[in-house]
């Protein structure tokens, strides 16, 4: 049962399951922006960057155009899944599109790390989160700040000139912080997000169960891309070490 007095967020009021699959977001401004991304894809010359941009556009369409956008109004767990898609999947793909050529990094990794993790914690705190659901402008401030800061962090992590030890420290620190936030959500003894208190029952969940599921999503699946990149870096280091040992007298 929806609370009629609750503010209507960007994706509209929380749908019931029967209406979910018709709840596509066809906002013309959003579609125009995605269309510009498609034009950039068509104009991109480097095949690899074209592939990264195409994959990023698919993730953004999944997050903002499909019924997941509306479902995130009903379920906090869907909102966390939405944010995981942005910061752990779309962001590294977009970072690869704008990645500089091999050179010495000009920015310390600590600055984007602190900025992104601070925003992640702020937007998943009850009061700022509730405010983000009050209208279009607050919603996009939340979404774009999370996505933008994540792209910045991934760009610095994936910078070809970044030392492996620094990369691994940044990845581990991000995983630990997201895991800690996920654990707090999972083990909280009461629901923290009033915006979802009346909308989870239609999906067979209490508000607390929905919050616990959200915590698990942030705790485990969200960490997988960071761990994969870390293992990839370790693999490259081991290969370089083996090559050096084979060529040394």
Secondary structure, DSSP 8 states (H G I E B T S, - for coil): ---TTS---TT-S---HHHHTT-----HHHHHHHHHHHHHHHH---HHHHHHHHHHHHHHHHHHTSTHHHHHHH-HHHHHHHHHIIIIIIHHHHHHHS---S---SS-HHHHHHHHHHHHHHHTSHHHHHHHTSSHHHHHHHHHHHHHHHHHHHHHHS-TTS-HHHHHHHHHHHHHHHHHHHHHHHH-SS---GGGTTTSGGGT--HHHHHHHHHHIIIIIHHHHHHHHHHHHHHHHHHHHHHHHHH--
